């Protein structure tokens, strides 16, 4: 009897029940798929925003996936902030060590930073290193290089530039085009931080500007490399250079005795590197044999102190980047006599350059200073003509 009642129901009602069950099953499956997609940090595209050939997902939607992925990683980063801050504090202390004074420190520094599971450059954040570990981004050879000059303000410029989200720079000086060229391009590339699409890879090594082989080597790497030179009053720069050496070797001769081949005749010793570096026009001639002037930007070391946002604006324009670094990023530290960052890259705390920057200069005989100004004046004038910019060192 029961069997006959089942088959006595109208066919339409049986079909309706079957359809209802299937529909509810489909809804449940869609919900489950949506839940898994959401947990994986992706979403189902709902709108086509780009025309053109399509293969699988739309190109614009792939960017959306990457954005959502980064957003979720950033949320994770905030939950591990204490660990990040401890890493940043150690990295900051490492950055305070002057690489030019302690060249043997560079290898040890690289080992320590690698053991922290962060990118080589100081300030590498948990967020960025996690993106790299997920395979996003790749190591590229630099598209822009700060090539000089020593004691001109290159470290300050690099630290300021790294605030920009589209700039990724290695903190340690690679010295590839002067000391390590035989190591090869793969070695050089491996030192670089990973970058995402649209980001610029940078490095800085001030000794490149005075290295005779450097222009040809960089040109062989890429004809389009953008070059940045931070220049400073050559007399002040020479004294700063001497002060740095004096801090490491207190028994060196006086600045005055090193300046002259013969103090009586007043003949300047141009073989002394502290003097030779400041003959900017001579070194620039070497670079102009390979690169046009429009591919080289000259930054004033003095204006980097008095108007950091203004100089950084010029640099951002030169690199083809949006002006993101502005006055709001800086405050002036009266004790150090330098502008400092309100927030450094990968940190929420203010950041000033290390104690090795801004040393008190020794008192130099005013007559010697004047002799040096007279010596540099014709070279400065030629440099002004070559660059089309007056730096005011002879006012």
ABEGO torsion letter per residue (X at the ends): XAAAAAAABBAAAAAAAAAAAAAAAAAAAAAAAAAAAAAAGBBBBABBABBEBBBEBBAAAAAAAAAAAAAAAAAAAAAAAAAAAAAAAAAAAAAABBAAABAAAAAAAAAAAAAAGBBABBGBBAAAAAAAAAGBEBBBBBABBBAOBBGAGAAAAAAAAAABAABBBBABBAGAAAAAAAAEAAAAAAABBBBBBGBBBBBBBAAAAABAAAAAAAAAABAABBBBBBBBBAAAAAAAAAAAAAAABAABBBAAAAABABAAAGBBBAABAAAAAABAAAAAAAAAAABBAAABBBBBAAAAAABAAAAAAAAAAAAGBBBABBAAABBBBAAAGBBBBABBBGBABBBBBBAABGBBBBBBBAAAAAAAAAAAAAAAAAAAAAAGBBAGAAX
